[in-house]
Amino acid sequence: MAAELHPLAPHSLPAFITAPGETDVLMVVSAVILFLAVLSVGLIFLRLHTLPERMAHKSQKLQFEIVAVLGLLALFTHVHLFWVAGLLLALIDIPDFSGLFGRMAHALERIAGIAPRRPTRADDAAAAEPVAGSGAGDPNALQKVEGGHA
């Protein structure tokens, strides 16, 4: 059964108009292009969204974790200020004060004659040596205690 055109229809129809029962190629191509466009825009958005985390990946662990939490907050709350704060934090190199403060604390403990709470490799060598004024390891220490003179 041949499909006949309506008498009022133009005799030359455009190529994108399909006959009844045939596959609409233009719609299939448009659907594929739309799917790929949505997928690529989503990937670009997620790539841009993880930019602060990728920048902070080279920094300290604490800074990276703070930037990651700010990124998650920005993703789930849609508050862009969290993302901007994470980006700024990722751009700034925070100095490592923990090593400096740790060395100062260990030095003060040695000066005060207090045994360190968690010995490190450097402190193991210092712990093997007697602390000045403690009398440990001094051969005359027993005489000092008993007789009161050196």
C-alpha positions as CSV (number, residue, x, y, z in Angstrom):
1,M,0.0,0.0,0.0
2,A,1.7,3.2,-1.2
3,A,1.4,6.3,0.9
4,E,-0.2,9.0,-1.1
5,L,0.3,12.7,-0.3
6,H,-2.6,14.8,0.7
7,P,-3.8,16.9,-2.2
8,L,-3.0,20.2,-0.5
9,A,0.6,19.1,0.5
10,P,3.4,20.5,-1.6
11,H,4.8,18.1,-4.2
12,S,8.4,18.5,-3.1
13,L,8.8,17.7,0.7
14,P,12.0,18.3,2.6
15,A,14.3,15.4,3.3
16,F,13.8,15.4,7.1
17,I,10.1,14.6,6.8
18,T,9.7,10.8,6.9
19,A,6.9,8.7,5.7
20,P,4.7,6.9,8.2
21,G,6.3,3.8,9.7
22,E,9.9,4.7,8.7
23,T,12.7,5.6,11.1
24,D,13.2,9.3,11.7
25,V,16.9,9.7,11.1
26,L,17.1,13.3,12.1
27,M,15.5,12.6,15.5
28,V,18.0,9.8,16.2
29,V,21.0,11.9,15.2
30,S,19.6,14.8,17.3
31,A,19.1,12.5,20.3
32,V,22.7,11.2,20.1
33,I,24.1,14.7,19.8
34,L,22.0,15.9,22.7
35,F,23.2,12.9,24.8
36,L,26.9,13.5,24.0
37,A,26.5,17.3,24.7
38,V,24.9,16.7,28.1
39,L,27.6,14.1,29.0
40,S,30.5,16.4,27.9
41,V,29.1,19.4,29.8
42,G,28.7,17.3,32.9
43,L,32.2,16.0,32.6
44,I,33.5,19.6,32.1
45,F,31.5,20.7,35.2
46,L,32.9,17.9,37.4
47,R,36.4,18.5,36.1
48,L,36.1,22.2,37.0
49,H,34.5,21.4,40.3
50,T,37.4,19.2,41.4
51,L,40.0,21.7,40.3
52,P,40.8,22.9,43.9
53,E,41.2,19.3,45.1
54,R,43.6,18.5,42.2
55,M,45.6,21.6,43.0
56,A,45.8,20.8,46.7
57,H,46.8,17.2,46.1
58,K,50.4,18.2,46.1
59,S,50.2,20.0,49.4
60,Q,50.0,18.8,53.0
61,K,47.4,16.2,54.0
62,L,45.4,18.5,56.3
63,Q,45.2,21.2,53.7
64,F,44.1,18.7,51.1
65,E,41.4,17.3,53.4
66,I,40.0,20.8,54.2
67,V,39.9,21.6,50.4
68,A,38.1,18.3,49.7
69,V,35.5,18.9,52.4
70,L,34.9,22.4,51.1
71,G,34.4,21.0,47.6
72,L,31.9,18.4,48.9
73,L,30.0,21.2,50.7
74,A,29.9,23.2,47.6
75,L,28.7,20.3,45.5
76,F,25.9,19.3,47.9
77,T,24.7,22.7,49.1
78,H,25.2,24.7,45.9
79,V,26.9,27.5,47.9
80,H,29.7,28.7,45.6
81,L,31.5,30.4,48.4
82,F,32.7,27.0,49.6
83,W,34.2,26.3,46.2
84,V,35.9,29.7,46.1
85,A,37.3,29.2,49.6
86,G,38.6,25.8,48.7
87,L,40.3,27.2,45.5
88,L,41.9,30.0,47.5
89,L,43.1,27.6,50.2
90,A,44.5,25.3,47.4
91,L,46.4,28.2,45.9
92,I,48.0,29.3,49.2
93,D,50.9,27.2,50.5
94,I,50.5,26.9,54.3
95,P,53.9,26.6,56.0
96,D,54.5,23.4,58.0
97,F,54.7,24.6,61.6
98,S,54.3,21.2,63.1
99,G,57.9,20.2,62.4
100,L,59.2,23.4,63.8
101,F,57.0,23.3,66.9
102,G,57.8,19.7,67.4
103,R,61.6,20.4,67.4
104,M,61.1,23.3,69.8
105,A,59.0,21.1,72.1
106,H,61.7,18.3,72.1
107,A,64.4,20.9,72.8
108,L,62.5,22.4,75.7
109,E,61.9,18.9,77.1
110,R,65.6,18.1,76.9
111,I,66.4,21.5,78.6
112,A,63.9,20.8,81.4
113,G,65.1,17.2,81.8
114,I,61.7,15.7,80.9
115,A,61.7,12.5,79.0
116,P,60.0,12.9,75.6
117,R,56.5,11.4,75.2
118,R,57.1,9.8,71.9
119,P,60.8,9.3,71.1
120,T,62.0,9.7,67.6
121,R,65.2,8.5,66.0
122,A,67.0,11.7,67.0
123,D,65.6,11.4,70.5
124,D,66.7,7.7,70.8
125,A,70.3,8.8,70.6
126,A,69.7,11.6,73.1
127,A,67.8,9.3,75.5
128,A,70.8,6.9,75.5
129,E,72.9,9.7,77.0
130,P,72.2,10.8,80.6
131,V,70.4,14.0,81.1
132,A,72.6,16.6,82.8
133,G,72.0,17.0,86.5
134,S,70.1,13.7,86.8
135,G,73.1,11.8,88.1
136,A,72.3,8.7,85.9
137,G,75.4,7.2,84.5
138,D,77.7,9.2,86.7
139,P,80.1,6.9,88.7
140,N,80.4,9.4,91.5
141,A,76.6,9.8,91.8
142,L,76.3,7.2,94.5
143,Q,79.1,8.9,96.5
144,K,77.3,12.3,96.1
145,V,74.0,10.8,97.4
146,E,75.6,8.9,100.3
147,G,78.4,11.2,101.4
148,G,77.3,14.5,100.1
149,H,80.6,15.2,98.5
150,A,82.3,14.4,95.2
